[in-house]
Amino acid sequence: IYSYRQPDLIEPLLEKFSAETGINTNVIFASKGLIERIQAEGRNSPADVLLTTDIGNLSQAVTSGISQPVSSVEIDESIPEAYRGPDDEWIGLTRRARVVYASKDRVEQDSITYEELADPKWRGKICIRSGQHPYNVALVASMLANEGPERTEAWLRGVKDNLARKPAGNDRLQVKGVYAGECDLAIGNTYYMGKMLTDEDNPEQKKGADSVKMLFPNTDGRGTHVNVSGAVLVKNAPNKDNAVKLIEFLASDKGQRMYAEVNYEYPTKDGVQWSELVQSWGTFKADPISLNEIAELRKAASEMIDKVGFDDGPSS
């Protein structure tokens, strides 16, 4: 298994899979370069499954030629078509919403839209990680799908003008920025809230999470942007049958419940209960735009992010 997903998110599920099936797993964890590594290894690659974090990497795996279709009745019955790639060449396993973390002390409103993030009233009050991070590229791609290029570029320039600082760090750091008073709003994925609230080894992160409220943008309109993590069956998988069994386990009721409980993510399988903590955040409407359309617009989104100089920060 080659995994872009962090060990603490994946190891509990793999341990349960091995305990139930007797199939041992060997994992290589990395934050980048795994798709390129599988390409370079070619037919000699030991990789059976690629676990990855978002639609960008899933679609890149397909276009890079390292994937093969997953043929499984169990998976087709478990995971809705909206969360599977063309010909089942990627399988979405968890959902996460890209939301706004707002200061409980300084932000009175309890609803927001993505479009509003460009409103001058938020000048100097928004924290966000690099625009070129896959999570934000997908968000901009969703804006392109819904608003078109002209309005999206104007929006992106407006958000850039409202930044409190240059984009940097991860989603947790943006919440820390709100807690420290550097900004009033931060953009982040939902599951980070769960991780921060339950991190007993890092009380400062818990304090940061306690200082913000989660707003699901556009939930009264088209819906909040949702991305997925997922799995790819590698083209030359030497242990294909076991690889399919792993993906089937991750897509099963048991695997989906573990994702929900351990990772504070939303299952892609319908009817699987969310964790109590995730339920406490409330329900939301998900943007129904196809993730395959988001994937197709990622290149245009990335180019637009560079065009406006988003990562240069608000003063450029």
GUKE-90657 format. One record per residue (C-alpha): residue number from 1; residue in one letter; x, y, z. Coordinates in nm, 2 decimals. Last residue first. Example, Ala and Ser with C-alpha at 12.3 -4.5 7.8 and 13.67 -1.06 7.14 Angstrom:
2
2 S 1.37 -0.11 0.71
1 A 1.23 -0.45 0.78
% end
This chain:
316
316 S 0.12 4.23 -0.38
315 S -0.01 4.34 -0.04
314 P -0.26 4.06 0.01
313 G -0.04 3.76 -0.02
312 D 0.20 3.63 -0.29
311 D 0.02 3.30 -0.28
310 F -0.27 3.45 -0.48
309 G -0.06 3.59 -0.76
308 V -0.38 3.65 -0.97
307 K -0.24 3.44 -1.26
306 D -0.10 3.18 -1.02
305 I -0.44 3.09 -0.88
304 M -0.59 3.11 -1.23
303 E -0.34 2.85 -1.36
302 S -0.43 2.62 -1.07
301 A -0.80 2.66 -1.14
300 A -0.76 2.59 -1.52
299 K -0.57 2.28 -1.43
298 R -0.82 2.17 -1.17
297 L -1.12 2.20 -1.41
296 E -1.13 1.84 -1.53
295 A -1.11 1.71 -1.17
294 I -1.40 1.93 -1.06
293 E -1.60 1.79 -1.35
292 N -1.52 1.43 -1.22
291 L -1.62 1.55 -0.88
290 S -1.97 1.61 -1.02
289 I -2.14 1.92 -0.88
288 P -2.40 1.83 -0.62
287 D -2.27 2.09 -0.37
286 A -2.34 1.93 -0.03
285 K -2.62 2.05 0.19
284 F -2.54 2.06 0.56
283 T -2.62 1.88 0.89
282 G -2.50 1.98 1.23
281 W -2.16 2.01 1.39
280 S -2.27 1.78 1.67
279 Q -2.31 1.50 1.42
278 V -1.94 1.51 1.36
277 L -1.87 1.46 1.73
276 E -2.12 1.18 1.76
275 S -1.96 1.00 1.46
274 W -2.16 0.98 1.14
273 Q -2.39 0.69 1.09
272 V -2.36 0.49 0.77
271 G -2.68 0.51 0.57
270 D -2.53 0.61 0.23
269 K -2.17 0.50 0.17
268 T -1.94 0.80 0.11
267 P -1.88 0.82 0.49
266 Y -1.82 1.17 0.63
265 E -1.49 1.22 0.81
264 Y -1.41 1.24 1.18
263 N -1.10 1.02 1.13
262 V -1.15 0.75 1.39
261 E -1.53 0.73 1.42
260 A -1.63 0.81 1.06
259 Y -1.35 0.61 0.90
258 M -1.43 0.33 1.14
257 R -1.80 0.34 1.04
256 Q -1.70 0.33 0.67
255 G -1.48 0.03 0.72
254 K -1.75 -0.16 0.91
253 D -2.03 -0.07 0.66
252 S -1.81 -0.18 0.38
251 A -1.61 0.06 0.15
250 L -1.28 0.02 0.34
249 F -1.34 -0.36 0.34
248 E -1.41 -0.37 -0.04
247 I -1.09 -0.16 -0.09
246 L -0.89 -0.42 0.11
245 K -1.05 -0.71 -0.07
244 V -0.96 -0.55 -0.41
243 A -0.60 -0.53 -0.30
242 N -0.61 -0.89 -0.18
241 D -0.72 -1.00 -0.53
240 K -0.47 -0.78 -0.70
239 N -0.16 -0.89 -0.52
238 P 0.10 -0.81 -0.79
237 A -0.08 -0.49 -0.87
236 N 0.03 -0.38 -1.22
235 K -0.23 -0.11 -1.28
234 V -0.26 0.00 -0.92
233 L -0.61 -0.02 -0.77
232 V -0.68 0.34 -0.66
231 A -0.83 0.44 -0.33
230 G -1.01 0.74 -0.19
229 S -1.03 1.07 -0.01
228 V -1.31 1.29 -0.12
227 N -1.40 1.66 -0.17
226 V -1.72 1.85 -0.08
225 H -1.79 2.21 -0.16
224 T -2.09 2.33 0.04
223 G -2.43 2.36 -0.12
222 R -2.61 2.54 -0.41
221 G -2.80 2.76 -0.18
220 D -2.88 2.75 0.19
219 T -2.57 2.54 0.25
218 N -2.37 2.80 0.07
217 P -2.08 2.79 0.31
216 F -2.09 2.54 0.60
215 L -1.98 2.75 0.90
214 M -1.78 2.59 1.18
213 K -1.74 2.78 1.51
212 V -1.40 2.88 1.64
211 S -1.23 2.93 1.98
210 D -1.27 2.57 2.09
209 A -1.05 2.46 1.79
208 G -0.77 2.69 1.90
207 K -0.79 2.58 2.26
206 K -0.78 2.22 2.14
205 Q -0.47 2.30 1.93
204 E -0.31 2.46 2.24
203 P -0.38 2.15 2.44
202 N -0.16 1.93 2.22
201 D -0.13 1.58 2.35
200 E -0.50 1.54 2.42
199 D -0.58 1.59 2.05
198 T -0.96 1.54 2.05
197 L -1.07 1.89 1.95
196 M -0.79 1.92 1.70
195 K -0.86 1.60 1.52
194 G -1.23 1.66 1.51
193 M -1.18 2.01 1.37
192 Y -0.93 1.88 1.12
191 Y -1.21 1.66 0.99
190 T -1.41 1.95 0.85
189 N -1.15 2.08 0.60
188 G -1.02 2.43 0.63
187 I -1.06 2.80 0.55
186 A -1.00 3.05 0.83
185 L -1.20 3.35 0.94
184 D -1.14 3.62 1.20
183 C -0.76 3.67 1.14
182 E -0.44 3.73 1.33
181 G -0.63 3.71 1.66
180 A -0.43 3.42 1.80
179 Y -0.73 3.18 1.80
178 V -0.80 3.28 1.44
177 G -0.44 3.22 1.34
176 K -0.44 2.88 1.52
175 V -0.74 2.79 1.30
174 Q -0.52 2.87 1.00
173 L -0.24 2.66 1.14
172 R -0.47 2.36 1.16
171 D -0.54 2.38 0.78
170 N -0.17 2.36 0.69
169 G 0.10 2.62 0.67
168 A 0.11 2.93 0.44
167 P -0.10 3.18 0.25
166 K 0.06 3.53 0.30
165 R -0.11 3.72 0.57
164 A -0.45 3.86 0.68
163 L -0.61 3.78 0.34
162 N -0.89 4.01 0.22
161 D -0.72 4.13 -0.10
160 K -0.66 3.76 -0.19
159 V -1.03 3.69 -0.14
158 G -1.12 3.97 -0.38
157 R -0.87 3.86 -0.64
156 L -1.02 3.51 -0.62
155 W -1.37 3.65 -0.66
154 A -1.28 3.85 -0.97
153 E -1.12 3.54 -1.12
152 T -1.43 3.33 -1.04
151 R -1.66 3.58 -1.19
150 E -1.47 3.57 -1.52
149 P -1.40 3.20 -1.53
148 G -1.75 3.06 -1.47
147 E -1.96 3.07 -1.15
146 N -2.06 2.71 -1.06
145 A -1.79 2.51 -1.23
144 L -1.53 2.77 -1.19
143 M -1.62 2.80 -0.82
142 S -1.58 2.42 -0.79
141 A -1.24 2.45 -0.95
140 V -1.14 2.71 -0.70
139 L -1.23 2.47 -0.42
138 A -1.04 2.19 -0.59
137 V -0.73 2.41 -0.61
136 N -0.78 2.49 -0.25
135 Y -0.77 2.12 -0.13
134 P -0.49 2.04 -0.38
133 H -0.26 2.31 -0.23
132 Q -0.19 2.57 -0.49
131 G -0.38 2.84 -0.30
130 S -0.14 2.79 -0.02
129 R -0.31 2.77 0.33
128 I -0.58 3.02 0.43
127 C -0.63 3.30 0.68
126 I -0.90 3.57 0.63
125 K -0.94 3.90 0.83
124 G -0.73 4.16 0.65
123 R -1.03 4.29 0.45
122 W -1.34 4.09 0.56
121 K -1.58 4.38 0.50
120 P -1.43 4.40 0.15
119 D -1.65 4.11 0.04
118 A -1.44 3.84 -0.13
117 L -1.53 3.58 0.13
116 E -1.89 3.65 0.06
115 E -1.88 3.44 -0.26
114 Y -1.79 3.13 -0.05
113 T -2.12 3.19 0.13
112 I -2.18 3.25 0.51
111 S -2.40 3.15 0.80
110 D -2.39 3.19 1.17
109 Q -2.31 3.56 1.19
108 E -2.16 3.72 1.50
107 V -1.79 3.69 1.42
106 R -1.55 3.83 1.68
105 D -1.58 3.61 1.98
104 K -1.68 3.28 1.82
103 S -1.41 3.33 1.56
102 A -1.51 3.17 1.23
101 Y -1.39 2.84 1.07
100 V -1.51 2.84 0.71
99 V -1.57 2.50 0.54
98 R -1.43 2.27 0.28
97 A -1.64 1.96 0.34
96 R -1.49 1.61 0.38
95 R -1.61 1.29 0.22
94 T -1.46 0.94 0.27
93 L -1.40 0.63 0.05
92 G -1.41 0.76 -0.31
91 I -1.31 0.48 -0.55
90 W -1.09 0.54 -0.85
89 E -1.07 0.36 -1.18
88 D -1.44 0.27 -1.14
87 D -1.50 0.29 -1.51
86 P -1.51 0.67 -1.48
85 G -1.44 0.76 -1.12
84 R -1.65 0.67 -0.82
83 Y -1.81 0.91 -0.56
82 A -2.10 1.02 -0.78
81 E -2.16 0.65 -0.86
80 P -2.26 0.58 -0.50
79 I -2.03 0.36 -0.30
78 S -2.17 0.04 -0.14
77 E -2.34 -0.15 -0.42
76 D -2.06 -0.08 -0.67
75 I -1.81 -0.17 -0.40
74 E -1.98 -0.51 -0.33
73 V -2.02 -0.58 -0.70
72 S -1.65 -0.55 -0.75
71 S -1.44 -0.48 -1.06
70 V -1.20 -0.21 -0.98
69 P -1.07 -0.05 -1.30
68 Q -0.70 -0.01 -1.34
67 S -0.46 0.27 -1.23
66 I -0.10 0.38 -1.31
65 G -0.18 0.56 -1.64
64 S -0.09 0.90 -1.53
63 T -0.44 1.02 -1.61
62 V -0.58 0.78 -1.36
61 A -0.34 0.86 -1.08
60 Q -0.39 1.23 -1.15
59 S -0.76 1.19 -1.11
58 L -0.72 1.04 -0.77
57 N -0.45 1.30 -0.67
56 G -0.68 1.59 -0.76
55 I -0.99 1.42 -0.62
54 D -0.84 1.43 -0.27
53 T -0.63 1.25 -0.01
52 T -0.48 0.93 -0.14
51 L -0.46 0.56 -0.09
50 L -0.27 0.38 -0.37
49 V -0.32 0.01 -0.38
48 D -0.11 -0.28 -0.51
47 A 0.23 -0.13 -0.51
46 P 0.53 -0.36 -0.55
45 S 0.62 -0.18 -0.87
44 N 0.82 -0.40 -1.12
43 R 0.58 -0.34 -1.41
42 G 0.66 0.03 -1.39
41 E 0.88 0.15 -1.10
40 A 0.90 0.50 -1.25
39 Q 0.52 0.53 -1.28
38 I 0.47 0.40 -0.92
37 R 0.73 0.66 -0.80
36 E 0.55 0.94 -0.99
35 I 0.23 0.85 -0.82
34 L 0.40 0.83 -0.48
33 G 0.57 1.17 -0.51
32 K 0.41 1.36 -0.22
31 S 0.33 1.34 0.15
30 A 0.47 0.99 0.19
29 F 0.37 0.67 0.37
28 I 0.48 0.33 0.25
27 V 0.26 0.05 0.39
26 N 0.29 -0.33 0.42
25 T -0.04 -0.51 0.49
24 N -0.09 -0.86 0.62
23 I -0.40 -1.05 0.51
22 G -0.54 -1.26 0.80
21 T -0.89 -1.14 0.69
20 E -1.05 -1.00 1.01
19 A -0.73 -0.90 1.20
18 S -0.57 -0.77 0.89
17 F -0.86 -0.54 0.81
16 K -0.88 -0.42 1.17
15 E -0.51 -0.33 1.17
14 L -0.55 -0.16 0.83
13 L -0.83 0.05 0.96
12 P -0.64 0.16 1.27
11 E -0.33 0.23 1.05
10 I -0.50 0.47 0.81
9 L -0.56 0.81 0.98
8 D -0.27 0.79 1.23
7 P -0.04 0.70 0.94
6 Q -0.12 1.01 0.74
5 R -0.29 0.97 0.40
4 Y -0.06 0.98 0.09
3 S -0.04 0.61 0.11
2 Y 0.13 0.34 -0.10
1 I 0.00 0.00 0.00
% end
